[in-house]
């Protein structure tokens, strides 16, 4: 893993002649730091970063709320058909996102009264080329529900009994008892969700058009044309676009590991 990252940094500091030389170089003859500002001048990168941050932050926050509540219900609230419904959740983890891509696209485009659609979801563009359309597919996920459920299963049943004696309903149990204790698992899930949303390429490519809603991953294609690829600028832009992920893992790696371990142990 270290060598690809090293080569990314090295190529970002080389000239195009060095990159296309018959014997590739591990180090540039002279570091071309100008590749970085040159890459950032190739488009409206401020807008691209803003779009990615809006989509990623909102999707992460909303998904944490939905997944934690769903996991709590599956773990602590008995109801008829719970096992069968959870089996469907597990089934969702086995289906690649590419399989449902077209169905999700049709659903987002056919939302009633959105983007000029009528009450049947026809006649307009729905949520295409909007923040809501980019965010919706990320707000729920089978893995997040599974991880939260496993975490909540680790609490003793006596905790629920004590809460009932004190007059707490299910929602109060979740908000006052379980949610404050969910820091480790929510931190891990938040990191995974943030990383996945930030690095997503296919869904923004399908849903958006033009620069107004372009994310950083789509913007990386700016350096590719029909005749050549500006590898040095592309690698420079790749490193810059990954800064939020690097910083997130650097400062939160302790919580990430502890959350995954907490969610993997029952009892």
C-alpha positions in Angstrom: 0.0 0.0 0.0 2.9 2.4 0.7 4.5 2.0 -2.7 1.4 3.1 -4.7 1.1 6.2 -2.5 4.8 6.9 -2.9 4.5 6.7 -6.7 1.4 9.0 -6.6 3.4 11.6 -4.8 6.4 11.1 -7.1 4.4 11.3 -10.4 2.7 14.4 -9.1 6.1 16.1 -8.9 7.5 15.0 -12.3 7.3 16.5 -15.8 5.4 14.8 -18.5 8.6 13.9 -20.3 9.9 12.1 -17.2 6.6 10.2 -16.8 6.7 9.0 -20.4 10.4 8.2 -20.4 11.4 4.7 -21.5 12.8 4.0 -18.0 10.4 5.4 -15.4 11.9 7.3 -12.5 11.2 6.7 -8.8 12.3 10.3 -8.0 11.8 13.4 -10.1 15.0 15.1 -11.3 13.5 18.3 -9.9 10.3 18.5 -7.9 7.7 20.3 -9.9 5.6 21.9 -7.1 3.9 24.0 -9.7 1.8 21.0 -10.7 -0.4 21.4 -7.7 -1.6 25.0 -8.3 -1.8 24.2 -12.0 -4.1 21.2 -11.3 -6.3 23.4 -9.0 -6.6 26.0 -11.8 -8.1 23.4 -14.2 -11.6 23.9 -12.9 -13.8 25.4 -10.1 -12.3 23.1 -7.4 -13.8 25.3 -4.7 -17.3 24.4 -6.0 -16.3 20.7 -6.4 -15.1 20.4 -2.8 -18.2 22.2 -1.6 -20.5 19.8 -3.4 -18.7 16.8 -2.1 -18.7 18.1 1.5 -22.4 18.9 1.4 -23.3 15.4 0.0 -20.9 13.6 2.3 -21.6 15.4 5.6 -25.4 15.3 5.2 -25.5 11.7 4.0 -23.2 10.6 6.9 -25.2 12.4 9.6 -28.6 11.2 8.3 -27.4 7.7 7.8 -26.0 7.5 11.4 -29.4 8.4 12.7 -31.3 5.9 10.5 -28.9 3.1 11.0 -28.6 3.5 14.8 -32.4 3.6 15.3 -32.9 0.6 12.9 -30.2 -1.4 14.7 -31.7 -0.6 18.1 -35.1 -1.8 16.9 -33.7 -5.1 15.5 -31.7 -5.7 18.7 -33.9 -4.6 21.5 -37.5 -4.4 20.3 -39.3 -7.7 19.8 -41.9 -7.8 17.1 -43.4 -10.3 14.8 -41.3 -11.0 11.7 -38.2 -9.4 13.1 -35.9 -12.3 12.1 -37.3 -12.4 8.5 -37.0 -8.7 8.1 -33.4 -8.7 9.3 -32.7 -11.5 6.9 -33.7 -9.2 4.1 -31.4 -6.6 5.5 -28.5 -9.1 5.4 -29.5 -10.0 1.8 -29.0 -6.4 0.9 -25.4 -6.7 1.9 -24.9 -9.4 -0.7 -26.2 -7.4 -3.6 -23.6 -5.2 -5.4 -24.7 -1.6 -5.7 -24.1 -1.8 -9.5 -27.0 -4.3 -9.7 -29.5 -1.8 -8.3 -28.0 1.3 -10.0 -30.6 1.6 -12.7 -33.5 1.0 -10.4 -32.3 3.6 -7.9 -31.9 6.1 -10.8 -35.4 5.4 -12.1 -36.7 5.9 -8.5 -34.9 9.2 -8.0 -36.0 10.5 -11.4 -39.7 9.5 -10.8 -40.3 11.1 -7.4 -43.7 12.9 -7.5 -43.8 16.7 -7.6 -40.0 16.9 -7.8 -38.2 18.6 -10.7 -41.4 19.2 -12.7 -42.9 15.7 -12.1 -46.6 15.2 -11.8 -48.2 13.2 -9.0 -47.3 10.0 -10.8 -43.6 11.0 -11.1 -43.8 11.7 -14.8 -43.0 14.7 -17.0 -39.9 16.1 -15.3 -36.4 15.3 -14.1 -37.2 14.4 -10.5 -34.2 14.9 -8.2 -31.6 14.7 -11.0 -28.8 17.2 -10.7 -29.7 18.1 -7.1 -28.1 17.6 -3.7 -31.1 15.6 -2.5 -30.7 13.1 -5.4 -27.0 12.7 -4.6 -27.7 12.2 -0.9 -30.7 9.9 -0.8 -29.0 6.6 -1.9 -26.4 7.0 0.9 -28.8 7.7 3.9 -29.4 4.0 4.6 -27.4 0.9 4.3 -27.6 -2.8 5.3 -24.1 -2.9 6.8 -24.8 0.1 9.1 -28.0 -1.5 10.4 -26.1 -4.8 10.9 -23.2 -3.2 12.7 -25.4 -1.2 15.1 -27.6 -4.2 15.8 -24.6 -6.3 16.8 -23.4 -3.5 19.0 -26.7 -3.1 20.8 -27.0 -6.9 21.3 -24.0 -6.6 23.6 -26.0 -4.8 26.4 -27.7 -6.8 29.1 -31.4 -7.2 29.0 -31.6 -5.9 32.6 -30.8 -2.5 31.2 -34.1 -2.4 29.4 -36.0 -3.7 32.5 -34.5 -0.9 34.6 -35.5 1.7 32.0 -39.1 0.4 31.9 -39.3 0.6 35.7 -38.2 4.2 35.5 -41.0 4.9 33.0 -38.9 5.1 29.8 -40.5 4.1 26.5 -38.6 2.6 23.6 -37.7 6.0 22.1 -36.5 7.3 25.5 -34.5 4.2 26.0 -32.8 4.8 22.7 -32.1 8.5 23.1 -31.3 8.6 26.9 -29.5 5.3 27.4 -28.3 3.6 24.2 -27.4 6.5 22.0 -25.0 8.1 24.5 -23.2 4.8 24.7 -23.0 4.4 20.9 -19.9 6.6 20.4 -17.5 3.8 19.3 -19.8 2.1 16.8 -21.1 5.4 15.4 -17.6 6.7 15.0 -16.6 3.6 13.0 -19.7 3.7 10.9 -19.4 7.5 10.3 -15.8 7.0 9.0 -16.9 4.3 6.6 -19.9 6.2 5.4 -17.9 9.4 5.0 -15.2 7.6 3.0 -17.7 5.8 0.8 -19.7 8.9 0.1 -16.6 11.1 -0.6 -15.0 8.5 -2.9 -18.2 7.7 -4.9 -17.9 8.1 -8.6 -20.5 6.1 -10.4 -23.7 7.7 -8.8 -22.7 11.3 -9.4 -21.7 10.4 -12.9 -25.1 9.0 -13.6 -27.2 11.6 -11.8 -25.5 14.9 -12.6 -24.5 16.9 -15.7 -22.4 20.1 -16.0 -20.0 21.7 -13.4 -22.6 23.0 -11.0 -23.1 19.7 -9.2 -19.8 18.0 -10.0 -18.0 16.4 -7.1 -14.2 16.0 -6.7 -14.2 12.5 -8.0 -15.9 13.5 -11.2 -13.6 16.5 -11.5 -10.5 14.2 -11.6 -11.6 13.3 -15.2 -10.8 16.9 -16.2 -7.2 15.8 -16.8 -8.1 13.1 -19.3 -8.7 13.9 -22.9 -9.1 11.8 -26.1 -5.4 12.1 -26.9 -3.6 12.1 -23.5 -3.8 12.1 -19.8 -2.0 14.8 -17.7 -0.7 12.3 -15.2 1.3 14.7 -13.1 -1.7 17.1 -12.6 -4.0 14.1 -12.1 -1.9 12.7 -9.3 -1.6 16.1 -7.7 -5.4 16.6 -7.8 -5.9 13.1 -6.5 -3.7 13.7 -3.5 -5.5 17.0 -2.7 -8.9 15.5 -3.1 -8.0 12.8 -0.6 -6.9 15.2 2.1 -10.3 15.0 4.0 -10.0 11.2 4.1 -6.4 11.3 5.3 -7.1 13.7 8.1 -10.2 11.8 9.1 -8.4 8.5 9.5 -5.4 10.2 11.2 -7.5 11.7 13.9 -10.2 9.0 14.3 -8.3 5.8 13.7 -8.5 4.9 17.4 -12.3 5.2 17.5 -12.6 3.4 14.2 -10.8 0.3 15.5 -12.6 0.3 18.9 -16.0 0.7 17.2 -15.5 -2.3 14.9 -14.3 -4.5 17.8 -17.3 -3.4 19.9 -19.7 -4.3 17.2 -18.1 -7.7 16.6 -18.6 -9.0 20.1 -21.9 -10.1 21.6 -22.5 -10.6 25.3 
